Amino acid sequence: MSQKIQLALTVCITIITGMLLFSALRPQAPILQEITIKQPEERMVTVSAHEKIEVEVDTVEFLIVIAIEEDELATAKLKNEETYLATVRILGNHLIEKKDINTGDLQVLLERSFTLDRDIIGYTVIRSLKVTVHDLADLEPLFTDLQDAKVGRIENILFTVSNTELFQEQVLQKAIQTAENKARAIASGIDREIGGIISIDEFSNSTSQNIFYSDLEEYSGRKFYNFTASSLLIRNITIESGVSVSFELK
């Protein structure tokens, strides 16, 4: 009987040992844990802004073309010179400085007959002056005096802004300020503040077309839309700037 008990105990021990070994060798299930990965805070904010300003024209350029037709070349040259000097006197009377008068080269055109010989029957002597006027209030009196003196054709009348670069810088700073206001509002919405500027990219910068008349006739015909009581109704040129600005976030 004692042997049977011992045998039974031996069998039980063997079975238990085998079960323990099997359990130890079996792959263990992973232990699940809740892991939260903290995202890094945003360190900058980038915003875009667009601004424009209206700038009054303050300068006008135009061309005076003196063309004299005569049968003799010497006569045509003499009359052209006389007309040129008269033109310069009128410009001087209106306080136009020499630096604002640019005289072109003398040109001579030949007029030929329609015969087979194509004989020269006349000459046209041409000289042009490019004039810049900074006092726009004196523009129409100047035009009137030039017309009364019959000094020549007035062409290519162009109104411009003399210091465009200054106004381009102004509108750029205005766009940057608008971008800063936008960035400040965004930062406030996430309980942050903006710091210094990291980068500025001016992706657009434009100036609207200047005001142009091909000749005095077009100017006179259209001035009723642009001028009143013989005085310049100030026309504006639009200068625009678009920027993308990155600010530090604190």
C-alpha positions as CSV (number, residue, x, y, z in Angstrom):
1,M,0.0,0.0,0.0
2,S,2.8,2.3,0.8
3,Q,4.3,1.7,-2.6
4,K,1.0,2.6,-4.3
5,I,0.8,5.9,-2.4
6,Q,4.4,6.7,-3.3
7,L,3.7,6.0,-6.9
8,A,0.6,8.2,-6.9
9,L,2.6,11.0,-5.3
10,T,5.3,10.6,-7.9
11,V,2.8,10.8,-10.7
12,C,1.2,13.9,-9.2
13,I,4.5,15.7,-8.7
14,T,5.5,14.9,-12.3
15,I,2.2,16.3,-13.7
16,I,2.5,19.4,-11.6
17,T,6.1,19.9,-12.6
18,G,5.2,19.5,-16.3
19,M,2.4,22.0,-16.0
20,L,4.7,24.6,-14.3
21,L,7.3,24.1,-17.0
22,F,4.7,24.5,-19.8
23,S,3.4,27.7,-18.2
24,A,6.8,29.1,-17.9
25,L,7.7,28.4,-21.5
26,R,4.4,29.8,-23.0
27,P,4.7,33.4,-24.4
28,Q,3.4,36.0,-22.0
29,A,0.6,38.4,-23.1
30,P,1.9,42.0,-23.3
31,I,1.1,44.3,-20.5
32,L,-1.0,47.2,-21.8
33,Q,-0.2,50.7,-20.5
34,E,-1.8,54.1,-21.3
35,I,1.0,56.3,-22.7
36,T,0.4,60.0,-23.5
37,I,2.9,61.6,-25.9
38,K,3.1,65.3,-25.3
39,Q,3.3,67.3,-28.6
40,P,5.8,70.1,-28.8
41,E,4.4,73.6,-28.5
42,E,4.1,75.7,-31.6
43,R,7.1,78.1,-31.7
44,M,5.9,80.5,-34.4
45,V,2.9,81.7,-36.2
46,T,2.8,82.8,-39.9
47,V,0.2,85.2,-41.3
48,S,-0.4,87.0,-44.5
49,A,-1.6,90.6,-45.0
50,H,-2.3,92.9,-47.9
51,E,-2.4,96.7,-47.8
52,K,-2.6,99.6,-50.3
53,I,-2.4,103.4,-50.2
54,E,-3.6,106.1,-52.6
55,V,-0.9,108.6,-53.6
56,E,-1.5,111.9,-55.3
57,V,0.3,112.5,-58.5
58,D,2.9,115.4,-58.1
59,T,4.8,115.4,-61.4
60,V,4.0,115.6,-65.1
61,E,6.3,114.9,-68.1
62,F,5.5,115.9,-71.7
63,L,7.2,116.2,-75.0
64,I,7.3,119.4,-77.1
65,V,7.9,118.6,-80.8
66,I,9.1,121.5,-83.0
67,A,8.7,120.6,-86.7
68,I,9.4,123.3,-89.3
69,E,8.8,122.6,-93.0
70,E,10.5,124.8,-95.7
71,D,11.7,124.6,-99.2
72,E,15.2,125.4,-98.2
73,L,17.1,123.5,-95.5
74,A,18.9,126.6,-94.2
75,T,15.6,128.4,-93.7
76,A,14.0,125.4,-92.0
77,K,16.9,125.1,-89.6
78,L,16.9,128.8,-88.8
79,K,13.1,128.9,-88.1
80,N,13.4,125.7,-86.0
81,E,16.2,127.4,-83.9
82,E,14.1,130.5,-83.4
83,T,11.1,128.5,-82.3
84,Y,13.3,126.4,-80.0
85,L,14.6,129.6,-78.3
86,A,11.1,131.0,-77.9
87,T,10.0,127.7,-76.3
88,V,12.9,127.8,-73.8
89,R,12.0,131.4,-72.9
90,I,8.4,130.4,-72.2
91,L,9.6,127.5,-70.0
92,G,11.9,129.8,-68.2
93,N,9.1,132.3,-67.5
94,H,7.2,129.4,-65.8
95,L,10.3,128.6,-63.7
96,I,11.1,125.3,-65.3
97,E,14.7,124.6,-64.5
98,K,17.3,123.6,-67.1
99,K,17.7,120.1,-65.5
100,D,14.0,119.5,-66.2
101,I,14.4,120.3,-69.9
102,N,16.0,117.5,-72.1
103,T,16.6,118.5,-75.7
104,G,16.7,115.9,-78.4
105,D,18.9,115.8,-81.5
106,L,18.0,117.7,-84.6
107,Q,16.4,115.6,-87.3
108,V,16.0,116.4,-91.0
109,L,13.3,114.8,-93.2
110,L,13.4,115.1,-96.9
111,E,10.3,115.7,-99.0
112,R,10.6,114.3,-102.5
113,S,8.6,114.8,-105.7
114,F,6.4,112.0,-107.1
115,T,8.3,112.2,-110.4
116,L,10.7,109.6,-111.6
117,D,13.7,111.7,-110.6
118,R,12.4,112.0,-107.0
119,D,13.7,115.5,-106.7
120,I,14.0,117.1,-103.2
121,I,11.3,119.7,-103.0
122,G,11.3,120.5,-99.3
123,Y,12.8,119.8,-95.8
124,T,11.3,119.2,-92.4
125,V,13.6,120.0,-89.4
126,I,12.4,118.5,-86.1
127,R,13.6,119.0,-82.6
128,S,12.0,117.8,-79.4
129,L,12.1,118.8,-75.8
130,K,11.2,116.5,-72.9
131,V,9.9,118.7,-70.1
132,T,9.2,117.8,-66.4
133,V,6.9,120.0,-64.4
134,H,6.7,119.7,-60.6
135,D,4.2,122.5,-59.9
136,L,1.0,121.1,-61.3
137,A,-0.9,124.3,-60.5
138,D,1.1,126.0,-63.2
139,L,0.6,123.2,-65.8
140,E,-2.5,124.6,-67.7
141,P,-1.1,128.2,-67.8
142,L,2.1,126.8,-69.3
143,F,0.1,124.8,-71.9
144,T,-1.8,127.9,-72.8
145,D,1.3,130.0,-73.3
146,L,2.9,127.3,-75.4
147,Q,-0.2,127.0,-77.6
148,D,-0.5,130.8,-78.0
149,A,3.1,131.0,-79.1
150,K,2.5,128.1,-81.6
151,V,5.9,126.6,-80.6
152,G,5.0,123.0,-81.6
153,R,3.0,119.9,-80.7
154,I,2.6,118.8,-77.1
155,E,2.6,115.0,-76.8
156,N,3.1,112.1,-74.4
157,I,1.6,113.8,-71.3
158,L,2.4,111.6,-68.3
159,F,1.4,112.2,-64.7
160,T,3.5,110.3,-62.1
161,V,4.5,110.2,-58.5
162,S,8.1,111.5,-58.0
163,N,9.2,109.4,-55.0
164,T,7.5,106.0,-55.5
165,E,10.1,104.2,-53.4
166,L,9.2,106.1,-50.3
167,F,5.5,105.2,-50.7
168,Q,6.4,101.6,-51.4
169,E,8.2,101.4,-48.1
170,Q,5.3,103.0,-46.3
171,V,2.7,100.5,-47.7
172,L,5.1,97.7,-46.8
173,Q,5.3,98.8,-43.2
174,K,1.5,99.1,-43.2
175,A,1.1,95.5,-44.4
176,I,3.6,94.3,-41.7
177,Q,1.6,96.1,-39.0
178,T,-1.6,94.4,-40.3
179,A,0.1,91.0,-40.2
180,E,1.3,91.7,-36.6
181,N,-2.3,92.6,-35.5
182,K,-3.5,89.3,-37.0
183,A,-0.7,87.3,-35.4
184,R,-1.4,88.9,-32.0
185,A,-5.1,88.0,-32.2
186,I,-4.3,84.3,-33.1
187,A,-1.8,84.1,-30.2
188,S,-4.3,85.5,-27.8
189,G,-6.8,82.8,-28.8
190,I,-4.5,80.1,-27.6
191,D,-3.3,81.9,-24.5
192,R,0.0,82.8,-26.0
193,E,1.8,86.0,-27.0
194,I,3.9,86.9,-30.0
195,G,7.5,87.8,-29.8
196,G,9.9,89.2,-32.5
197,I,9.6,88.8,-36.2
198,I,11.4,85.7,-37.6
199,S,11.0,86.4,-41.3
200,I,9.2,88.7,-43.8
201,D,8.4,87.7,-47.4
202,E,6.9,90.4,-49.5
203,F,5.2,88.3,-52.2
204,S,3.6,91.2,-54.1
205,N,4.4,94.8,-54.7
206,S,2.7,96.8,-57.4
207,T,2.0,100.3,-58.6
208,S,-1.1,101.1,-60.6
209,Q,-0.7,102.5,-64.1
210,N,0.3,106.2,-64.4
211,I,-2.1,108.7,-66.0
212,F,-1.2,109.2,-69.7
213,Y,-2.5,111.3,-72.6
214,S,-1.1,110.8,-76.0
215,D,-1.3,114.5,-76.9
216,L,-2.8,117.8,-75.9
217,E,-5.9,117.2,-77.8
218,E,-6.7,114.1,-75.9
219,Y,-5.8,115.8,-72.7
220,S,-8.1,118.7,-73.5
221,G,-10.9,116.4,-74.5
222,R,-10.7,114.2,-71.4
223,K,-9.8,116.8,-68.8
224,F,-13.4,117.5,-68.0
225,Y,-13.5,114.2,-66.3
226,N,-10.2,114.8,-64.5
227,F,-10.0,118.5,-64.1
228,T,-12.4,121.2,-62.8
229,A,-12.2,125.0,-63.1
230,S,-8.9,124.8,-65.0
231,S,-7.3,123.3,-61.9
232,L,-5.9,119.8,-61.5
233,L,-8.4,117.5,-59.8
234,I,-5.9,115.4,-58.1
235,R,-5.7,111.9,-59.4
236,N,-4.4,109.1,-57.3
237,I,-2.0,106.2,-58.1
238,T,-2.5,103.0,-56.1
239,I,0.5,101.4,-54.5
240,E,0.0,97.9,-53.0
241,S,2.0,95.4,-50.9
242,G,1.4,91.8,-49.8
243,V,3.5,90.1,-47.1
244,S,3.8,86.8,-45.3
245,V,5.3,87.3,-41.8
246,S,6.4,84.8,-39.3
247,F,6.4,85.8,-35.6
248,E,7.9,84.0,-32.5
249,L,5.3,82.5,-30.2
250,K,5.9,82.9,-26.4
